[in-house]
């Protein structure tokens, strides 16, 4: 599931739309104005329950940073330390417990996903080349946009993006296996000045590096 979280990583920002704007207006303003950002997140992953069993949820948390075009970083703090770093060319996943790094070419790893879509697109028209976008009903005090990939080849079924006033507050991912991931963001900063080395990743000494 970490790969699907990467798909969603660049949505962890604030939108600069009116507090009364609908989800599509908030998304449009976000795409135009959010050049960089950082936030804290809590992520809850719920797999479909097996027959006769209750669905179990796994909760993790950490920090997120991004910068257009196509650079982002997820640092998971609990329950396990992991980092996902995209420098614009290479996507690196580091598992601290295994001391293992998996690297892939970023273009191949992301494709038509929310990460590529949110990080690179200049306007809604560009987003609509790869996604069907529509307003969803308000719920939980948030305004929502539903994004459905036009390509049916990936594992992503849909993404719901929730805004509260000017801030993007939540992201819900549903994959083709019925697994649901919910990310809730806090302490969101829009267009902060990020250190130059934020998105550079160097494998730790002694780590196994797998290139795919």
C-alpha positions, -999 to +999 in steps of 0.1 A: +000+000+000+029+024+004+030+028-034-006+039-033+002+064-005+030+078-028+003+083-054-014+105-031+015+123-014+013+157-033-022+164-022-010+173+014-012+210+009-035+240+014-058+253-014-063+290-018-099+291-027-127+310-011-141+296+021-175+292+003-162+277-029-171+242-040-147+214-042-139+220-079-132+257-073-109+248-044-090+222-065-086+247-093-072+273-070-049+247-054-034+236-087-028+272-098-013+285-065+003+257-045+039+256-056+052+240-024+039+228+009+043+208+041+020+192+066+017+165+093-006+135+085-024+106+100-031+077+078-056+049+083-057+019+061-086-005+062-086-038+041-118-055+032-128-080+060-124-116+054-154-139+057-165-141+093-139-115+104-141-078+113-121-053+092-089-042+109-075-007+105-038+002+106-028+037+117+004+055+109+016+091+111+044+113+099+053+144+079+050+154+043+067+180+020+064+188-017+076+212-043+065+214-079+073+200-104+072+164-091+092+166-059+078+152-026+088+135+006+068+113+030+085+105+064+066+079+084+074+082+121+051+056+138+046+027+140+075+021+117+101+045+103+099+047+065+107+074+039+093+079+004+113+105-016+108+117-051+134+140-066+118+145-100+135+116-116+138+088-091+114+075-065+131+060-034+114+039-007+135+034+024+125+009+051+146+016+083+139-017+100+150-037+069+177-012+061+166-015+025+160+010-003+138+003-034+143+027-063+123+032-095+122+057-123+096+082-111+078+085-144+072+047-144+062+046-108+036+073-109+020+075-143-016+087-144-019+091-106-029+119-082+008+125-074+017+131-110-016+150-116-013+173-086+024+179-088+027+187-124-006+200-138-011+237-145-049+238-145-080+217-144-079+211-181-046+193-177-060+172-149-090+162-170-067+146-196-061+117-172-089+120-147-127+124-146-133+151-120-166+160-103-179+176-072-191+152-045-217+159-018-205+178+013-198+155+043-179+156+076-179+194+072-158+192+041-163+200+004-151+171-019-139+164-054-139+129-068-111+120-092-115+088-112-085+076-134-095+073-171-069+045-175-081+012-161-047-004-160-036+008-126-046-003-091-062+030-082-101+030-084-108+065-072-095+094-050-117+118-029-101+151-020-116+170+009-113+208+015-122+228+045-124+265+036-090+273+021-072+242+034-071+207+019-080+185+049-083+149+038-076+124+011-094+091+006-080+064-017-099+033-029-079+007-047-091-021-071-089-046-042-114-027-021-087-014+004-094+021+017-068+046+028-077+078+045-051+106+051-060+135+073-037+166+073-029+191+100-005+221+104-006+226+066+017+253+053+013+267+017+043+278-003+070+276+025+106+280+017+121+245+018+158+236+022+175+227-011+183+192+001+148+183+011+142+160-018+177+145-022+180+109-010+212+091-003+210+054+007+223+049+042+256+031+046+252-006+044+216-005+031+206-030+004+195-010-027+171-026-051+166-009-085+135-018-104 
